[in-house]
Amino acid sequence: MGRSLTPREEASSTSRRSGKPVVLVARRHHLLVRWSHWLNVPILLGLMLSGISIYWASPIYQHKPDPLTGNFDVAADIGIWICAHVPGLRHCSSPPDWIYNHMSLGPGMLASALRFHWLCAYLFMLNGAVYIVGMVMGGDWRGLLPRRSDLLDAFRMFRYYLGIPFAKLTRREWPHPRFNTKYNALQRAAYFSVPLAGCLSVATGWAIHKPMQFQSLLRSLEGSMRRALGISGSCGSSFFSSYPL
């Protein structure tokens, strides 16, 4: 009596007999990569909320007192406008604090925001190290390396995404470009650049926090450029964390 086929072998044998193309099944990400990916969500949220509280507590962002409200804070002016024009918020007890209470840790929270910000920063660095270890152990780092065909493949993906709305409207087929790799070119570029964005956020944070110890880094990231790079790096990491693995 012949050997019985396992479900996987039977499916493979059936596909060969029927002449259908074999579908490439990509291996799942390493457990450490998945855990570090989703742990970035609360960590980055804490970094952004505490960072906003730190910026708004600084007097350099204040303006001259408003002749109507008497406020010298842009965020307070925005909160007053929101509570005055958005239905359901006109009975808010403290309109100047609405932005602070809903988009940060609260008004006048500089000391506690600094402590919480650095707690999240150390967790972010530790989580990044766990992510790198998971990428090395699972071998996923090989799939993120740039390739010579990435430019052409990225153009194919851009063309595909641009054509989807027109294909839906005209009810015509718009096949997805086929790749024999785990990631397409756009995904590979995004996943490759996110760790760089995380390192950029860490570098700008240390440059602002320890200007005397990191003078050379501080000089290379002068003025508002440090804040812009830090914010853009956090936004890029947040977008990456919102994409499911």
Residue, then its C-alpha position, 0 to 999 in steps of 0.5 A: m500500500g502506498r504512503s498516504l499524503t499529508p494535507r500540504e503534499e496533497a495540496s501541492s500535488t493537486s496544484r501541479r496536476s491542475g496546472k495552477p500557479v503555486v502561491l508563495v507563502a511568506r513565513r511569519h515574523h519572529l515573536l520578538v518582532r511582533w511584540s516590539h511592533w505593537l509595544n511601540v503603540p503605547i510607547l509612542l503615544g506616551l512620547m507624543l503626549s508628554g512631548i506636547s506638554i513639554y513644548w507647551a510649558s515653555p514660555i518661548y511659545q507664548h505670544k502677547p496677551d490677546p486683547l479679547t481673551g487676555n490669553f498669551d498661549v496659542a493652545a489656549d486660544i485654540g481651545i477657546w475657539i473650539c469650545a465656542h464653535v463646536p456643538g456640545l462643548r460650549h459648557c466646558s468648565s475650562p475652555p483654555d485648558w481644552i487642548y491641554n486636557h485632550m492632546s497632552l498630559g494637562p496644563g502646567m505639567l512640565a516636571s511630570a511630563l519630563r519624567f514620563h517622557w524619558l521613561c517612554a524614551y528609555l522604553f522606546m530604546l529598549n524596545g528598538a533593541v528587542y526589535i533588532v534582536g528579533m529581526v536577526m533571530g528570525g532572519d527577516w533583516r535580509g528581506l529589508l535590504p534594498r535591491r536593484s529592482d526596487l526603483l522599477d518595482a516601486f513605480r509598478m506599485f505607485r501605478y497600481y495604487l493610482g489606478i485602483p480608484f479608476a478601476k473601481l469606477t469603471r469596474r475593470e480588472w486592475p491586477h496587483p503586481r506580482f513579486n516573489t519576495k516577502y515585501n514589495a518595493l514600497q514596503r521594503a523602503a518603509y520598513f528599512s527607513v523606520p529603524l533609521a527614523g527611530c534612531l533619528s528621534v533618539a539622537t535629537g532627543w539626546a541632543i536637546h536633553k544633554p547639549m553639553q555632552f553632545q555638542s557636536l551633535l547639537r551643532s549638526l542639528e541646529g535650532s528648530m531642525r532638532r524639533a522638526l526631525g524629532i517630531s517627523g521621526s516619531c510620526g514615521s514610527s507611529f505610522f509604522s506601528s499602526y500597520p499590522l504585521 
